[in-house]
Amino acid sequence: METAFHFDITKKSLHSKARRGRFHTPHGVIETPAFVTVGTNASVKALSSEDVLEAGSQVVLANAYHLLLGGRTEVVEKAGGLHTFMNWQGPMMTDSGGFQVFSLGFGKDHKVGRNTTLFPGEGSSSEMRARDVYTPSDIKILEEGVIFRLLSGERMSLTPEKSIAIQERLGADIIFAFDECTSPLSGYDYQKEAMGRTHRWAERSRNAHTRKDQALFGIIQGGEWQDLREESVKAISALDFSGFGMGGYFGKTKEKMYELLNFVTERLPEQKPRHHLGIGRPEDIPKLIDAGIDMFDCAAPTREARNGTLYVSNGTISIGNGEFREDFKPTEEGCGCVACSNFTRAYLHHLIRGKELLYYRLASIHNLYFVNNLVREIRERI
């Protein structure tokens, strides 16, 4: 167990599994619940580290797979690690590359991605066909690890040991065990097979981990089946990780996702932090927190901002629509972000229609501030 980290639960909700806490890391304390800002390639797109901090972010997550490509890991290491390289002095996480096992494998074959979490019904023909497929077309999943075919035609392997070595060289405060993130269209038998592989990779990841100034989280898998998730909780909990990541897809409807998430958190050790990988839109956040999740990352707020979708208290607006051409109100009344404090909807409309680069910065700051402020308000109510 790493000695540089400890998690204190300071408050518990009387009405749900929500809890408030403080996760101590070498680069500061994370006040939980916390939204984790995604900076996949050691950059939050369109924003400086100062922008990210002023938007209320506590933690930034980068991705080990992307930072392995093109020899970037060596450059980051020579710079003194991710914190120095990108001038972010707060806590950092790195993903293991396990999500790319899905996104570049079955995700590509099944035409589903991180945001295609939900499906309208069960038993579709495409789903049934997918359940019979055990080999993705562009990667090879072996017991030893995964072989990726890059766009250049080259092949690159990633094993639990290699993933941990990369993450140790990158130097984030919180790192994840290498896992196999499975497709929501994979059936029970494949989910069980992949889960067993994830458990064996988790043990190898733990054995490869050497840095005491990095907390290693194990990842719970098992798809949409309670018995598999319960088995995964038992196996990963037994390996004495510093915390837990909720991995993979939790069902084809949001109701199923929250039901299964509550099922899992009920069975996890209470004294360790829990992180949900890849979910964090405003409508999801209250229910994630109610289910007992302490941290969650999501690229949607900044990606949707760049694409013209801005968050407001009653949902979203598409700022490029003509109705905002002469709308001289801030994006969100009462919002304290730099965009709302200084500019109008009409100006952001003008920027996006003119494809001005300033739009991407202002819009990204707004959505990031909106999400961080939402989480802060919920945290203060617990």
Number of C-alpha atoms within 10 A of each C-alpha: 11 15 11 13 18 16 19 15 15 11 14 14 13 9 8 14 17 22 21 23 20 19 19 16 21 16 16 16 18 21 20 26 29 27 31 25 28 25 23 19 17 23 17 22 17 17 17 15 17 10 19 21 18 15 22 19 22 22 28 27 26 25 23 29 22 17 22 20 11 9 10 15 21 15 15 21 17 14 14 13 20 26 21 14 16 17 13 20 16 20 23 26 28 27 23 25 25 27 24 21 27 25 19 18 24 27 22 15 17 20 11 17 16 19 11 12 18 18 13 7 9 11 9 12 9 10 16 14 14 18 18 13 15 13 12 17 12 15 21 16 19 10 12 14 21 19 17 20 17 13 7 6 8 8 11 13 15 22 22 28 20 16 28 27 18 20 31 22 19 31 23 25 28 24 29 29 31 32 33 27 28 26 28 27 27 22 21 15 12 18 25 21 11 21 25 20 18 29 25 18 23 26 20 17 27 21 13 16 20 14 15 13 18 25 24 27 26 32 31 30 31 29 28 22 16 16 12 19 24 18 18 22 24 15 19 24 20 10 15 17 21 23 23 26 22 25 22 27 22 25 21 18 15 15 12 14 18 18 15 20 23 19 15 19 19 13 13 20 14 11 12 19 25 24 25 23 20 20 21 22 17 21 9 12 22 17 18 24 24 19 22 26 28 25 24 24 21 21 22 21 25 26 18 17 23 21 15 22 21 23 24 16 11 7 10 13 14 16 25 20 12 12 12 20 16 13 15 12 14 18 26 20 11 9 17 15 22 16 24 21 14 11 15 19 22 20 22 27 23 18 18 20 16 11 11 12 12 12 23 23 19 23 31 29 26 27 26 27 26 24 23 21 19 16 20 17 11 18 20 11 10 18
